[in-house]
Amino acid sequence: HTIKNLTVTSFTTKNVGLFDTVKENAEISDLTLENVSIISASTAESIGALAGLLDGKVTNVSVTGKIISAGSTAVGGIAGTTTSLDSTLTSCSFNGSILGGKGVGGILGGNETNGDAIIDGCSVTGSVSGLSSVGGIVGSLASPGDGKIFKVNNCKNNATVSSKTDYCGGIVG
């Protein structure tokens, strides 16, 4: 399925995206978001084209377009942040531009502790930039606890990545 020209202009401090939150055990697959324009004029908690907050499983989601934030702390091309629940992003791609605050990534902005999160086979093209903790695939990673894992496998970054202050990386900021 394809959704074209999704436009979200937000003034909220909550989660921003096609979905505010993708809850535990939810699965989204085989979806294209073409020519998205997401602009947050406030410091939202988390922003992603598909979901601000991800607690589920995402497979084969492709996004093109732009995401611009006034300084939010978790901005990603697919999802803003994951929580303490288990999440996966598999075979996803982002092509476009992302501008955010802290924790800015081409696929995922950041994660919280104590949950398994796996990003596998994802790719990014375009540009990813922010104030700090900026990565081509993931902006920032918290240390998992209680035997949980956070893995980034088989991903490719072809985007230009830039940070104004610190923590900048081709794969993880």
N, C-alpha and C positions, 0 to 999 in steps of 0.2 A: 504494500500500500504506500501511497505517496501523499504527503500533505505539502502543498505549495504555498509560498508567500506568507507563512505564519509570521505575524507581527505582534509583539508584546511590548507595550510601554508600561512600565511599572513604577509606582511611587511607594510601594509597600516595603516594609523591613522584613518581610517573611521570605519564603522560598519562591523563586520565579522560574517559569519554564512552561512548556506545553502542559505538563503536570506539575503542580506544587510539590507533591510527594508521591513516589511510587512505593507502596507499602510492602511489608514482608510477604513473601511467597508470590508476589506478582511477577508475571513474565511478559516481556514485550519483545517481539521479534519481527524481522523482515519489514522494516519501516524506513521510509526515506522522508526526511524533512528538508525540502528544497527551498533555497533562498529565504531562510529565516532572518528576521531582524528583531533582536531582543535588546531593548534598551532599558536599563534600570537607573532612574534618576535619584535613587536613594541608596543607602548601604544595606541592601538586602542580605539576609543570612546566607543564602546560597542561590546560585543561578546556573542553569544548564538548559540547553535547547530542548532536551527531552524532559528532564526533571531537575528541580532545584535540589531535592533530597531523594536519594535512591536507597531503598532497602530490598530490592528485588534482583531479578535476572534480566539482563538486556543482551540480545543476540542479533547480530546483523542489522544494526541501525546506522544509517548514513545521514549526515547533516552537512548542508552547505549554507553559507551566509555569514552573518556578523552578530557578535554579542559584545555589548558595551555596558560597562558598569561604572558607577560613580565611586567605587572603592569598596565593593563587597569583599568578604573574606574567603569565599569559595566560589570560583567561577570556572566552569568547564564546558567544553564543546558539546558533550553529551549530558553529563550530570554535574551539579555543583559539588555535592558531598555525599558520602555514604555515612551511615550511622553505625551504632554498635551491633547491628544485625549483619548477617552474611549477604554479600552482594557480588555479582559478577557482571563484567562487561566483556563480551566476546565478539570478535569480528566486526567491530564498530569503526567508523571513520568520521573525521571532521575535515572539511575543506573551507577555509574562509579566514576571518580575523576575529580575534578575541582580545579585549582590553579590560583589565580588572584591577583589583587592589592586591590583596595578599592571598596566596593560594590560587593560582591561575594555571590551568592545564588544558591542553588540546582535547583530551577525553574527559578527565575528571579534575575538578578543582582541588579537592582534598578529602581526607577521611578522618573519622574519629577513631578512638581506640576501641579495643575489645570486640572486633568483628572481623570475620574472614572477608577479604575483598580480593578478587582476582581479576586482572585485566589481561586479556589474552588475544593476540592477533589483531590489534587495533592500529590504525594509522592516522596521521595528521599531516595536512598540507596547508600552507598559508602563513599566518603570523599569530604568535601568542605573546602578549606583553602585559606587564603589570608592575606594581610597586616592589613586591618581594615574593619569594617562593613561587617562581614561575618555571614550568616544565613543559616540554613538548607534548608529553603524554599525561603526566600528573603534576600538579602544582606543589602539593606538600603531602607528606605521609607521616602520620603519627605512629609511634611504636605500638604494635599490637601487643596485647597482654593476654594472660590466661591461656596460653597455648594457641592463640589465634595467628593467622598468617595474612600477609599482604604481599601479593605477587604481581609483578609486571613481566609478562612473557611474550616473546615473539612480536613485539610492537615496533613500528617504524615511525620516526619523526622526520618529515621533510619540510617542516615549518621553520621560519625565523623565530627565535625565542629571545626575549629581552626583559631584563629586570632593572628598575631604576635604582634599587639599593643593594639587594643581596639575594642569595640562594636562587641561582639560575642554572638550569640544566637542560640538555637536549631531550632526555627522557623524564627525569624527575627533578624538580626544583629543590 
